[in-house]
Amino acid sequence: VPAVATKRELRRHRLSLIPVSVILLGLILGIGCSSRPVSRHREEGKGTFNEIVIVGQSKAEGERLLSHAFQILHEIDGKFNSQEGTSEIFRINQEGFKKPQKVSPETFEVIQKSVDFFQKSGGAFDITWLPLLKLWGFEGGKPGLPPHQEIQGLLPRVDSNHLVLDIKKQRVGFRVPQVQIDLREIAKGYACDEVIKFLKTEGGQHALVNVGGTIGVFGNS
């Protein structure tokens, strides 16, 4: 949520999600009318949900694919979740200013792409927004408009130019203290792509993957 977002802007943001929900509902209803076997699984938590629908596989094969697909989602969440004490992102946020942290190739790639999006968007996409998320109460608190002075006090920390990326050593750190990153938005797209890649590799022909509102489909069902 932008630091200076108004109630009208937040309302417009919520309304912009309606067409996506309608499209998703239509796709699921269309799949439900198919004569081919349908396997579906949904998990909810922390105010969001993940859902995968597979069409055309036997029940046993569909269940196997769903089990492995959700395992992929859990592994990605465990690696990228900024609030998970064992995640690489949590470690970067805790120690990144003291010393750049070694991360997995997948984590480095996603952070590198995030910085690229930051530059191409003129700063509109910025993974260093976590301090603002916390201030607005979206991380375990009560969401609400914080005092303007507190917002302004945090803004100097919110800038992906503060990131230090060592491509050769695959290390990530910060140039200034109290910077924190959160990958939840880009991680949804990454997770969706990884699940679709897995399903196609395993012979899946038709599927819908919804990762917290980021939707991917393939096939013609």
HELIX and SHEET records of a PDB file:
HELIX    1   1 LYS A    7  SER A   16  1                                  10    
HELIX    2   2 ILE A   18  GLY A   32  1                                  15    
HELIX    3   3 LYS A   59  PHE A   80  1                                  22    
HELIX    4   4 GLU A   88  GLU A   95  1                                   8    
HELIX    5   5 PRO A  105  LYS A  120  1                                  16    
HELIX    6   6 LEU A  130  LEU A  135  1                                   6    
HELIX    7   7 HIS A  148  LEU A  154  1                                   7    
HELIX    8   8 LEU A  155  ARG A  157  5                                   3    
HELIX    9   9 SER A  160  HIS A  162  5                                   3    
HELIX   10  10 ARG A  184  THR A  201  1                                  18    
SHEET    1   A 4 VAL A  38  GLY A  45  0                                        
SHEET    2   A 4 THR A  48  VAL A  55 -1                                        
SHEET    3   A 4 HIS A 206  VAL A 211 -1                                        
SHEET    4   A 4 THR A 214  PHE A 218 -1                                        
SHEET    1   B 3 GLN A 101  LYS A 102  0                                        
SHEET    2   B 3 ARG A 171  PHE A 174 -1                                        
SHEET    3   B 3 LEU A 163  ASP A 166 -1                                        
END                                                                             
